[in-house]
Structure formats: structure tokens, C-alpha cells
Amino acid sequence: MDTTVKDVRELYTVVLYRNVRTIAQMRDQHPSIFSVGRAIRARREGMKISQEDFAAEIGLDRAYYSHVERGKYNITLVVLFRIAAGLRCEPSELMPPLTELVELPPPMRSRGRRSKAT
């Protein structure tokens, strides 16, 4: 495979753009996501287990789990269920109160294309 300087620059630009976009998305999380992260951290600390050990126990990368606790990632339900099982609590116990669920951001648009119905 013949890799040119132009190919490397294009790849670097794509990777850099994706990372910048991800970092920007991490900064703009809704306060309720921070609330979930705080609740998760409080439970884990109550169990007197390190982030590293807990992340390994539930099958998540430690760095990813750290971002979850700091409210940097809007996690999926599957990840929430995994964390709740590891904390031995109901997932609902990690959710913020209804009063915090104001001014929610609009849903994200799908990245894929939908085929037109024929």
C-alpha cells in the first residue's frame, strides 16, 4: 500500500476533527447527566471500592467509567443497567429528581440515512 503525505494529513484531519467534536459534546451535557454521575460515584464510594476495581468488575474501561462519574458522557441504558447491577441498586435510584429534568436538549438526529418507503 502506497501511503502519501496527503493521505496521512487527511487521516490526521479526520481523527483530529472527531476528537475536537467529541470534546465539545462532552462540555455541553445537561445538569441531569452530572447528577447521575454524582449518584453513581456516591454509591461506589459508599461501597469503598476504587474506580479501577469497580470498572473492571462491571466490564467497563476505567477511563470511560471515570467520564461517566464526572457526567461527561450521556450513557446508554445498557451501561446504566450494568452500573446499577454492580452497585446492587435499582437503576431508578441513580436517576435525578423530576425537578432537575427541565430544559432538556432536543433529541440527537440519527447519523444514518433512512431509506425512502416505496
Rosetta silent file (secondary structure, phi, psi, omega in degrees, C-alpha in Angstrom):
SEQUENCE: MDTTVKDVRELYTVVLYRNVRTIAQMRDQHPSIFSVGRAIRARREGMKISQEDFAAEIGLDRAYYSHVERGKYNITLVVLFRIAAGLRCEPSELMPPLTELVELPPPMRSRGRRSKAT
SCORE:     score description
SCORE:     0.000 S_00000001
   1 L     0.000  130.071 -178.273    0.000    0.000    0.000 S_00000001
   2 L   -96.844  109.161  179.373    1.401    3.347   -1.026 S_00000001
   3 L  -100.660  125.784  179.617    0.721    5.984    1.630 S_00000001
   4 L  -100.103  166.740  177.336    1.331    9.550    0.636 S_00000001
   5 H   -61.169  -37.501  179.033    1.800   12.598    2.825 S_00000001
   6 H   -62.149  -42.614  178.631   -1.582   13.824    1.596 S_00000001
   7 H   -60.879  -44.332 -179.087   -3.257   10.572    2.778 S_00000001
   8 H   -64.674  -42.912  178.655   -1.658   10.899    6.212 S_00000001
   9 H   -62.651  -42.439  179.022   -2.702   14.551    6.507 S_00000001
  10 H   -62.987  -43.374  178.407   -6.282   13.717    5.529 S_00000001
  11 H   -63.191  -45.323  179.152   -6.435   10.896    8.081 S_00000001
  12 H   -59.775  -42.251  179.584   -4.953   13.130   10.773 S_00000001
  13 H   -62.315  -42.653  179.449   -7.513   15.852    9.978 S_00000001
  14 H   -63.513  -48.034 -179.521  -10.402   13.386   10.271 S_00000001
  15 H   -62.442  -45.294  179.505   -9.141   11.998   13.594 S_00000001
  16 H   -61.124  -45.104  179.990   -8.469   15.480   14.965 S_00000001
  17 H   -60.487  -45.478  179.920  -11.921   16.717   13.893 S_00000001
  18 H   -61.552  -42.294  179.930  -13.650   13.757   15.540 S_00000001
  19 H   -66.127  -41.730  178.472  -11.740   14.286   18.792 S_00000001
  20 H   -63.813  -42.979  178.875  -12.494   18.014   18.875 S_00000001
  21 H   -62.431  -41.791  179.407  -16.163   17.309   18.189 S_00000001
  22 H   -64.095  -44.193  179.372  -16.257   14.706   20.983 S_00000001
  23 H   -62.529  -41.326  178.844  -14.615   17.083   23.451 S_00000001
  24 H   -63.054  -40.711  179.046  -17.104   19.811   22.538 S_00000001
  25 H   -65.415  -35.377 -178.219  -20.009   17.409   23.077 S_00000001
  26 H   -66.304  -30.123 -177.173  -18.632   16.411   26.479 S_00000001
  27 H   -75.992  -22.817 -171.813  -18.697   20.027   27.680 S_00000001
  28 L  -103.687   37.630 -178.536  -22.352   20.606   26.862 S_00000001
  29 L   -80.399  149.038  178.174  -24.024   17.931   28.970 S_00000001
  30 L   -69.116  147.160 -179.895  -27.323   18.584   30.709 S_00000001
  31 H   -55.676  -28.822  179.717  -27.139   19.026   34.510 S_00000001
  32 H   -65.695  -28.066  177.913  -29.156   15.829   34.996 S_00000001
  33 H   -70.481  -38.388  174.222  -26.276   13.837   33.468 S_00000001
  34 H   -62.771  -38.734 -179.899  -23.923   15.312   36.078 S_00000001
  35 H   -62.245  -41.829  177.502  -26.480   14.343   38.724 S_00000001
  36 H   -62.653  -44.631  178.828  -26.449   10.703   37.563 S_00000001
  37 H   -60.213  -41.665  178.451  -22.649   10.696   37.668 S_00000001
  38 H   -64.664  -40.861  179.577  -22.634   12.090   41.215 S_00000001
  39 H   -64.276  -41.105  178.609  -25.148    9.467   42.363 S_00000001
  40 H   -62.726  -47.948 -179.047  -23.046    6.687   40.826 S_00000001
  41 H   -60.801  -44.808 -178.996  -19.869    7.984   42.458 S_00000001
  42 H   -59.952  -42.942  178.384  -21.533    8.336   45.876 S_00000001
  43 H   -63.693  -46.209 -178.880  -22.781    4.737   45.741 S_00000001
  44 H   -62.893  -44.247  179.069  -19.409    3.372   44.643 S_00000001
  45 H   -64.100  -34.425  176.098  -17.552    5.305   47.322 S_00000001
  46 H   -62.978  -28.897  177.791  -20.082    4.033   49.874 S_00000001
  47 L   -83.174   -5.081 -179.672  -19.068    0.512   48.878 S_00000001
  48 L    56.651   49.545  178.416  -15.414    1.517   49.483 S_00000001
  49 L  -126.220  141.107 -178.866  -14.267    0.281   46.079 S_00000001
  50 L   -72.343  158.453  175.422  -11.893    2.102   43.725 S_00000001
  51 H   -56.733  -46.063 -177.295  -12.961    3.344   40.313 S_00000001
  52 H   -60.732  -47.063 -179.470  -10.482    0.994   38.691 S_00000001
  53 H   -66.660  -41.197 -179.226  -11.699   -2.086   40.559 S_00000001
  54 H   -66.522  -44.826  179.186  -15.366   -1.240   40.039 S_00000001
  55 H   -58.477  -42.847  179.008  -14.941   -0.553   36.323 S_00000001
  56 H   -64.508  -39.642 -178.874  -13.150   -3.899   35.927 S_00000001
  57 H   -62.242  -36.902 -177.569  -15.882   -5.673   37.911 S_00000001
  58 H   -98.115    2.166  174.401  -18.641   -4.401   35.616 S_00000001
  59 L    80.703   29.278  176.755  -16.643   -4.758   32.406 S_00000001
  60 L  -115.156  152.391  175.078  -16.064   -1.101   31.536 S_00000001
  61 L   -66.955  139.668 -176.594  -12.843    0.689   30.735 S_00000001
  62 H   -60.965  -41.795 -179.478  -11.616    2.694   33.744 S_00000001
  63 H   -64.856  -42.448  177.620  -11.170    5.909   31.748 S_00000001
  64 H   -61.913  -46.699 -178.824  -14.670    5.598   30.268 S_00000001
  65 H   -61.583  -38.071  177.753  -16.134    4.896   33.708 S_00000001
  66 H   -59.796  -42.298  177.641  -14.330    7.939   35.121 S_00000001
  67 H   -63.698  -37.124  178.808  -16.009   10.118   32.487 S_00000001
  68 H   -61.468  -48.729 -179.025  -19.383    8.619   33.438 S_00000001
  69 H   -62.790  -30.692  179.843  -18.913    9.550   37.100 S_00000001
  70 L   -86.893    1.746  177.648  -17.907   13.093   36.140 S_00000001
  71 L    73.277   26.868 -178.464  -21.018   13.490   33.979 S_00000001
  72 L   -88.927  -21.679 -178.361  -19.044   13.824   30.752 S_00000001
  73 L  -118.402  139.825  172.808  -20.869   11.069   28.849 S_00000001
  74 L   -89.329   96.109 -170.298  -24.549   10.608   28.152 S_00000001
  75 L   -77.965  160.332  177.173  -24.563    6.858   28.765 S_00000001
  76 L   -81.863  166.358  177.032  -26.852    4.235   27.262 S_00000001
  77 H   -62.579  -37.492 -179.662  -29.394    2.302   29.283 S_00000001
  78 H   -60.115  -43.630  178.355  -27.289   -0.846   28.973 S_00000001
  79 H   -65.640  -41.918  177.638  -24.343    0.896   30.648 S_00000001
  80 H   -59.718  -43.665  179.935  -26.672    2.300   33.332 S_00000001
  81 H   -64.363  -39.610  178.817  -28.062   -1.197   33.987 S_00000001
  82 H   -62.652  -44.396  179.070  -24.556   -2.618   34.199 S_00000001
  83 H   -65.602  -45.670  179.969  -23.522    0.040   36.704 S_00000001
  84 H   -60.278  -41.837  178.286  -26.694   -0.380   38.768 S_00000001
  85 H   -61.990  -41.915  178.255  -26.172   -4.151   38.924 S_00000001
  86 H   -65.613  -33.069  178.678  -22.598   -3.602   40.097 S_00000001
  87 H   -85.282   -5.471 -179.749  -23.801   -1.142   42.732 S_00000001
  88 L    56.842   50.302  177.420  -26.564   -3.569   43.727 S_00000001
  89 L  -142.064  168.175  175.914  -29.295   -0.964   43.381 S_00000001
  90 L   -74.725  141.152  177.345  -32.231   -0.199   41.153 S_00000001
  91 H   -55.423  -34.048 -178.798  -31.335    1.937   38.094 S_00000001
  92 H   -63.438  -24.394  178.994  -34.050    4.397   39.146 S_00000001
  93 H   -70.548  -14.578  179.577  -32.100    5.131   42.341 S_00000001
  94 H   -96.222   -6.124 -176.611  -29.379    6.686   40.182 S_00000001
  95 L   -82.151  149.638  177.373  -31.765    8.993   38.322 S_00000001
  96 L   -74.103  159.992  176.569  -32.140   12.689   39.139 S_00000001
  97 L   -66.589  156.359 -178.305  -35.372   14.012   40.633 S_00000001
  98 H   -56.066  -32.308 -178.867  -38.057   15.181   38.238 S_00000001
  99 H   -63.725  -22.112  177.919  -37.412   18.806   39.224 S_00000001
 100 H   -84.311  -11.376 -175.316  -33.975   18.598   37.526 S_00000001
 101 L   -90.595   56.279  177.763  -35.435   17.442   34.227 S_00000001
 102 L  -114.631  154.797  179.617  -36.175   20.898   32.848 S_00000001
 103 L    50.955   49.364  178.231  -34.943   22.480   29.647 S_00000001
 104 L   -68.674  144.476  178.537  -33.862   19.162   28.194 S_00000001
 105 L   -69.433  158.215  178.014  -31.891   19.378   24.967 S_00000001
 106 L   -66.446  156.299  177.661  -33.585   18.245   21.750 S_00000001
 107 L   -62.194  148.391  178.271  -33.062   14.614   20.716 S_00000001
 108 L   -73.508  145.868  177.073  -29.982   13.957   18.617 S_00000001
 109 L   -77.731  150.624  177.169  -30.567   13.328   14.941 S_00000001
 110 L   -65.985  141.781  178.820  -29.785    9.942   13.513 S_00000001
 111 L   -84.448  -22.065 -178.862  -26.417    9.732   11.790 S_00000001
 112 L   -87.366  165.245  177.116  -27.570    7.138    9.286 S_00000001
 113 L   -94.406  140.400  176.115  -29.756    7.682    6.291 S_00000001
 114 L   -91.777  138.505  177.716  -33.237    6.344    6.237 S_00000001
 115 L   -79.019  145.023  179.308  -34.347    4.634    3.093 S_00000001
 116 L   -74.851  137.784  178.070  -37.389    6.079    1.413 S_00000001
 117 L   -71.869  136.834  178.971  -40.517    3.953    1.549 S_00000001
 118 L  -114.225    0.000    0.000  -41.598    2.801   -1.863 S_00000001
